Each structure stands twice: as structure tokens, then as C-alpha cells.
Amino acid sequence: MAKFQCVDELVKALHPIDPVYCLRKKSLKLAANWFKNNFPGDVLYAIKCNPADLVIKSLIKYGISHFDAASIDEIKLIKKISPSSTIYFMHPVKKESSIREAYFSYGVKAYSYDSKEELEKILKVTKNANDLELFLRIQASNEHAEIDLSKKFGANNNEAITLARVGRLKSKLFAFSFHVGSQCMHPIAYTKAIRNMGNIIKKSNIFPDIINVGGGFPTTYPDLYPQPIKNYFKEIKNAIKKLNLKKEPKLICEPGRALVAESGSTIVKIELKKKQNLYINDGTYGSLFDAGTPKFIFPTKAIQIENIPSKRLIPYSFYGPTCDGLDYMKGPFMLPSNIKTGDYIEIGQLGAYGMSFRTNFNGFYSNQIHEINDKPIMSIYEADDNYNIKTLFA
Ligand SMILES: Cc1ncc(COP(=O)(O)O)c(C=O)c1O
């Protein structure tokens, strides 16, 4: 890993033939500080989003000491870097062997469940430990999210009543958790989820020690301008206040995208230009999965080798390097009309769910990761007081 002032300097120095993944410590610092200073509780980083060493070490340096893990390998990764970190094993369906290792070898106390079977598994494997923190994941509407996670996990309200009662009996600390879906575009989603949780509390008469409001906090993309995240936090605080709980529960959140998206970008090379289709050297089997299936439009910046970039920006689509027709990213990605084969493109907002989605399908895989010191193409943390993100999007 080398360090560069900006992406243009990197391209000039390396003329990379494979995709290059850029990481920005400054962006991680801004985002971590912002969450720590504004969220009224503990901030857990959702490791799945980007488990790169530099990301984890930077977040720890800037004050994030709690982590949401989905697998035993994520737990091992964090414990190797920072043995004193607190880990929450928040996948509602876990392997027995992973629970065993997490509890007995790594001291993990917090586990999520959304079914009787999973709860019994956790209790059996930990030998009915008396220091468990059990998180009941309840269903939440994902109607405001760009990525729907609601079908796969979450107990419905009827199931939740019994599961809460048993969970409370078997735990040292009992919690409710939910996820409103990733890139949630309206803060009201959290109010709805908390209100629903309130119904379960009323019906079960089980009061949580902890409420985990999950991830879902949005970043920004060229066609997605969410409200400031502060509004999301206000909404959460108000909704919890309205529950009128005798004892205020501790709050935690598990941001992924909003913490790390703007810290990362991918530099790709154009291998071929066919009208407004650019054949590039990374794609949906690399760091650009979200540009393919969920059709996210990412911000782009041209790095042209010979031409002076034309001021006329036109819409392009991308094809990735593999032979699969699904390796297609519709866009539109706005780039100069005179961009051509051999030029480079920086694609922003890929610090989240970019590098972590890479495969070596068809033999295409790059592990070139470098540190960059410039500003990301788009940023919610560097926006002005009016939350004017567009000003940064040159
Ligand atoms: C349990 C859990 N927590 C947190 C996250 C992070 O979500 P986001 O990146 O939307 O903040 C996810 C993402 O899938 C998740 O499954």
C-alpha cells in the first residue's frame, strides 16, 4: 500500500492496469467523530461493509470500539487487531461452531436471534451461560430503503412476544433490534419500527435493557439525497421517548454504509468504448455489485490521459471485465463526451460494500489498495451548514 495526495497523482505514477481501491483516513475520521458526537448511545461498526485493515484500524483510532460481526472470521479479524474491542454477534442464523468459538475463545456475550431454534442453539452451545446479552431481532418495514433486508430476518409480532419472554428469562441483558433496510431514505422508518417495538413491549410486558436501532443510515449518491442523519437521530430519540418506558434503555446503532462509503473509491481503466458503453476493468463481480443488481448510480470523475476533459458530460453505461451479460451497470454515469479507451475513471462512494464484494470470477481480481489524501467526490460530512452536498459534486 502506497500513499498519494490525490487520484490523479496515483494514476500518473502507476498507470494501473488493474482496478485500484482507494481509501481515505480523513473521511473515516470525520464520519467516526460525527457518529460518536451525535448518536445518543454506542456506535457499532458493521464490519461486513468493509473489513480492510486500514478501515478497521482507522475507525478504532478515531474512537469506534464496538463492532457488529456476522461471522466468526469477522470476530477473529477484530480481536487480532484490537483484543479489547466489544463484539456483538448479530447474525440471526449462526453456526454452532461459530457460537462456541465466539463465546469460549473470544468472550463474545451478545447474540441475536429471531427464532426459537436459534435461541435454543445459543443456550445449548454456551451451556446456558448466565452472562448472555440476547438481542431479539424483530421485523421492520423496509419500505423507505433502497436495499430491502426485511424478507430474510426478523420475528413477526406474534412470534416476538414469546421469544421476548424466553429471551428475558435466559439473559443477563435483554434487547430488541431491527434493521430498516440499507440506504434508508426517510427517518420516519425508525419511528415506525420503534412504534412497532412498543406494541411488542406492551403485549409481552418485557422491557428491554438495550434497543439496537441497526444500520440503514444513508450516504449520498448522485440521484439519492437523503435528509441529514441528525434528523434520523432526532426521530429515534423522539420515538423512544414516546414509548414512556420506566427505565430508559441503552441505545446502540450499527452503521455500515454511512460510516465508510465516502472513504473509498475505485479507479478503473477503460478497455474499450462502444458509443456510450464503456468496457471497464472492474464490474459487478468486483467492487461494483451495487451498480449492477440494485442499479445504484455512483458518482464518477474522469482521469483523462491525453485529452483535455470536455466540459460536456454525457451519460454512459459500463460493462465489467467478465464474460457474463449480467456484468452490466446501467448508470447513467456522467462523464466527458471525449473520454476514450485508455482513460481512467474514479468511481466514488465505494468504501461501503465495494471491496468487500470482490470475487475472482473469470480470473479477474485486484488487491491493489492505496491510501489517498484528497476529498471524496461526494460527502455528507463535508457538506455546508445547509447540507448542500451538491456543492461538493464537481
Ligand atoms: C445486522 C446488520 N447491522 C448493520 C448492517 C449495516 O447496514 P448499513 O450498511 O445499511 O448501515 C447490516 C447490513 O446488512 C446488518 O445486516
The ligand as a MOL file (V3000), in Angstrom:
LIG
                    3D

  0  0  0     0  0            999 V3000
M  V30 BEGIN CTAB
M  V30 COUNTS 16 16 0 0 0
M  V30 BEGIN ATOM
M  V30 1 C -27.4060 -6.7260 11.2600 0
M  V30 2 C -26.8860 -5.6060 10.4160 0
M  V30 3 N -26.4330 -4.4940 11.0070 0
M  V30 4 C -25.9350 -3.4610 10.3020 0
M  V30 5 C -25.8460 -3.5130 8.9120 0
M  V30 6 C -25.2700 -2.3400 8.1890 0
M  V30 7 O -26.2520 -1.6910 7.4750 0
M  V30 8 P -25.9800 -0.3400 6.6980 0
M  V30 9 O -24.7930 -0.5400 5.8600 0
M  V30 10 O -27.2260 -0.1220 5.9320 0
M  V30 11 O -25.7750 0.7300 7.7310 0
M  V30 12 C -26.3360 -4.6530 8.2400 0
M  V30 13 C -26.2810 -4.7200 6.7900 0
M  V30 14 O -26.6830 -5.6560 6.1460 0
M  V30 15 C -26.8630 -5.7320 9.0010 0
M  V30 16 O -27.3140 -6.8470 8.4130 0
M  V30 END ATOM
M  V30 BEGIN BOND
M  V30 1 1 1 2
M  V30 2 1 2 3
M  V30 3 2 2 15
M  V30 4 2 3 4
M  V30 5 1 4 5
M  V30 6 1 5 6
M  V30 7 2 5 12
M  V30 8 1 6 7
M  V30 9 1 7 8
M  V30 10 2 8 9
M  V30 11 1 8 10
M  V30 12 1 8 11
M  V30 13 1 12 13
M  V30 14 1 12 15
M  V30 15 2 13 14
M  V30 16 1 15 16
M  V30 END BOND
M  V30 END CTAB
M  END
